[in-house]
């Protein structure tokens, strides 16, 4: 099995985060700070280690006496370990190494927090300077390598090393071109897809009307449409569990387009729970669902039937405030060497997501 990082937060690490007002306000739990592990007698700095690593990602450093790769995970400010990642049980204990501030940091972003925004707004980017201070990175600035969108929760991958960030971006770009998924999302849908597994392919375009931006499917696009911004999109889905008229679905986007996963599930007539933007495109007559023209459908709060509201123990007013149930649960990173197995990062589900699964009797394993 590939090295696995379980994204958990120790009390000490969480206390270190909460000591900084901006980070506490953003409710950003620190999953892990992946630090370079080097021999104690090593005096080389991070840039030299990056160069020495060559084509391999410098999220870990090769030990001179062991052909193993080790990454230690340190907590915020207190230095308390919240987890460890290593490729073999025979690796030396991390206590025998001298951990240094390393290039990768993972966070579990809450739903509703945008990555970027206007000056003065609370965004992920706005808390990065304070997070860098919290982790003791000094003058090294954290930059976003991979992050879920504003309305989705889940994994955020940051880097303080430009070389690492560049190599990871190239890895994600190459994987996308090769149609190899690197991100896995979990979603709860209102409705159960007709097939238990499959691919969703659709041409999408962005439309700006009445001051709002909406993603609209395009039927039978022409070459001229593609010149005007229409793009083919592709996602893989798999139903993990179903019941009470809902489903827990695993989603893996193979292309990148705004709101791609939400629109793809609408095309399956199974809008994501908490989708107050595109769910109105699915209509129902005599219990049969059908797709409404997106161009003529204005966004509105999602309307759930009485049976589902009862299962969720929600009133219609509460359901109108339900957060979007899409969570970036897993990221695959390349191994430290070409033949190494990929590294897997996991982020736990938000509390509201877990509560929904419990109310619907859906089990996630």
N, C-alpha and C positions, 0 to 999 in steps of 0.2 A: 504494500500500500504506500502511496505517496505520503511524505511528511504532512501532518495535519495540525493546523493551528485552530484550537477551539477558542473562539472569541468570547472570553469572559473577563469580568472586571473584579479585581480584588478590592476589598473595602479601603485599603490604604491608597490604592491608585485612584479610586473614586473620590476619596477625601482630598487628594492632591489636586484633582480637577476642580472640585467644588470650591477650593480656596481662591479661585480666580473668578471674579464676578461675571465676566463676559462669557467664559466657557460654561459656567453654571447656568447662565441665562439661556444659552444655546442648547443646553441639555445634551451635550456631546459626551457620551461615555467613551473613555479610552479603552479600546480593545487591546492593543498591543503596540509597543514601540520595538520594531525589529532592529536589533543593534548588531554591529559587526563584532564577531568574536575573534580575537587575535591572540597569538602566544604572548605570554607575559613580557618576554624580553623584546617584543617588537616595538619599534619606535616610529614606524612609518605612519604618515597621516592618511586621512581618508582619500585624498586625491591620488596618492601613490598606490593605495590598495585598489582603487578603481582601475587604474592603468594596468596593475599587475594581474587583475582578474581577467583582462582581455575581453573576449566575447561573452564570458560568463557574467551573469548579473551579480553585482557586488552587494547583494543583500546578506551574504555571508562570506567569510574568508576561509580559504583552505588552510588547514593546519599543517605546519611543516613536518611534524612527526606522525601525522595520521592522515590518510587519504579519506577524510570525512568532511562534511560541511555542517557547521553548527550555527544556529541563530539563537541568541538569548532574547528574552522578552522582558523588558523592564517597565515598571509602573511610573506614574507621574511624580516627579519631584522627589518622592520618598525613595525611589529606586527599588520599590518592592516588586518582586517578580510576579507577573500575572499569568505566566505560561511559558512554555519553551517549545521550540521546534527543532527537531534534528532528524537526520536521515537514517540513523542506525542506533540500535540499543547499545552498541559497542563504543559509541562516541564518548570521549572524555566528559566528565561532569563539567557543566558550565562554570562552576565555582573555581575551577582550575585555570580559567581564562580571565583576561582583563577586558571586560566589555567596554566599548566606546560608543558614543552617540552615533547611531547608524542611519542609513538613508531611508528606511521605510517605516511608516507609521500607519496603523489602521484604526479607523473609527467606525462606530455604529451611528449613522446619522438618523435623527428623528424625522418623521414625516412632517412636511410643511416648511422645513428649513431650506432656503435656496442656496445654491452654490455661490452664485454671484448676484449682485444687485446694485442699486443706486448708492451713492455715498451716504453714509449715516445709517443705512439699513443693516439689520442683523443678518449676516450671511455666513456661510462656511468660510469664505475667504477672509471675512473681517475678523475672525477669531484666530486665524493662523499665526499672527505675530505673538499673541498671548500663549497659544499652544506651544510655539517654539520655545518661549521663555519657560513654560511649565516643564518642558522636557529637557531643559538645559542645553539647547542646541547652539546657544551663543548667537553669532552673526549668520549662521546658516539659516536660510529661509525655506520654509516648507512650501511646496507647490502641489497642486492637485494633479494626480495622475489618472485616477478613475473615481467617479462618484455617481451615485444615483441622483435622479432629478429632484426638483423641489417637492413634488407631491408623493414621491416614493421614499421609503425608508431603506436603511441598509448600509452596506459596506462603503467606506470611503478609503481610498488608497492615496497616501501622501508620500512625498519624498523630499529629503533635504539635499540630495545629490543629483546634480544635473545629468550626469552620465547615466545614473540608474533610471531617472525619469525618462530620458531619451530612449534607452533600450527597452523599457517597458512599453512605451508608446509604439515603438516599432513592432514589438511582439503582438500587441493588440491589433495593430493595423494589418500585419501579416496574417493573423488568425482570422480576421474578418474577411479578407480577400480569399482565404482558403476555405471559408465557410465552416470554421471550427469555433464552436462556442467557448467563450471564456467566462461568461457571467451567467449565473443561474438565479432566477427570481422565483419567489413563491407568491401566488395570488389566490384570493378567494373570489369566486365568481357567482353571480346571481344567475343560476342556470347551469346545466351540465352539458358540456360539449357532446355532440353526437358520436364522435370517435374518441376512443380513450387515448389516442396518441396520433400525432401527425404534424404537418407543416402548414403554416399559413403564409401565403404569398399574395401581396397586394401592391398596387401602385398607389402611392400617397403624394399629396401635395399640401403645402401650407397656404391657407387663405386668411386674409386680414379683412375683417368686416366689423363695422360698428366698434372699432377700437379693440377688438378681441382677435386672437390668433387661434384658428382651428385647423386641425389636420383632417383632410377630406380624401376619401378613396376616389380613385379615377378608374372608370371602366374602359377597357380597351384603349389604353393610351397610345397616341401616335408618336412618331419621332419628334414632332414639333412640341408635344407636351413635355417630353423629357428635356428639351432645350429650355423650357420655361420653369424648370424646377421640380417636375414630377420625378419620383424615384421609386424603383422597385424595392420592396422591403420583404424580409423573410424572417419568420420566427418558428421555432420548434416548440410544441407543447406536449405535455403528458399529464393525464389526470392521475393524481396520487390518491385521492379519496373523494367520495361523493356521498351525498345524503341530504335530506331535507330540502331538496331542490337546489342545492348549491354544490360547488366542487372546489377542492384544493388542487390547484393546477401548478405544475412546474413549467416555467417559461424560459426559453433560451433564445434571445435575439441573435440573429446571424447578420443583421445589418443594423445601422444606427440611424434613427429618425425620431424626432420629438413625438412623444405620446404613442410610439409604435405599438407597445404591448396593449395599451388601453383600446386602441382602434382595432387591433387584430382580434381581441376578444369580443368586441362589439360585432365584428363581421361573423363571428361564430354564434351570434345571438345570445352570448353569455357575458354581459358587461361585468366588469370588476366591481366588487362591493366597495361602495364609497366613491364611485366615479360620478361626480356631479357635473361632468363636462360632456361626455359622449354617450352616457347610458340612455339619454332621451332618444337616441337614434334607433332604439329597439322598441317596437310597439307590440301590443298584444290584443288579439281579437278572438274571443271564444276559446281562450287558453292556448292559442297558436301564436307564436312569435314571428315577427317579420321585420325587415330592415327598412327604415324610413330614409328618404334622401337626406344626406348630411347637409346639403346646401340649403335646404329649407327647414332645418331643425335647429332651433336655438338651444344653447346649453341651459339646463335647469337641474335643480336638486333631484337626486335619484329617488324614485318612488318605489318602495318595497311593498309586497302584498301583506295582508294581515297575518297570514300564517308565519311568514318569515320574521316579521316584526315580533310576533309572540315568541318565537324560538330565540331571538336575540335579546328579548326583554327590553325592547326599545319602543318609544313612542314615535309617531311620524316626525315630530319636531326633532327628536334626538337622532333619528335616522338621517335627517337632512344635514346633520353635522358629522356624520360618520366619516372617518378618515379613509383615504384610499388604501385598499388592502393589496398593495404590491410592495414586496420587500426584496431587496438585493441580498440574497442569502449566502451566495457562494461565489468566489472568484478563483480562477486558476491562473497561477503564475508559472513561468518557465522554470525548470530545474536549474540549479546552479551550474550544471555542465550539460552539454548537448544531449547526452544519453540518460541523464537523470530524470526521474519521474517528476511531473509537475507538482508544485506546491499548492495546497488548497487552503484558502482562508474562508472561515465561516463566521457569520454574524447571527446571533440569536434573534428570534422573532420578537417584535414589540409586544408589550403586554396586551394591548387592545386586539392584536392579531391572534394571540394565543387564546384570549377570552372568546373571540368569535368562533374559533375552531372547537373550543369546548362546548359552547352553546349549540353548535350544529352537529356535534358528535363526530367531527372529522379528526382523525388521528394522523399526526405527521411523524414519520420516522426518519 
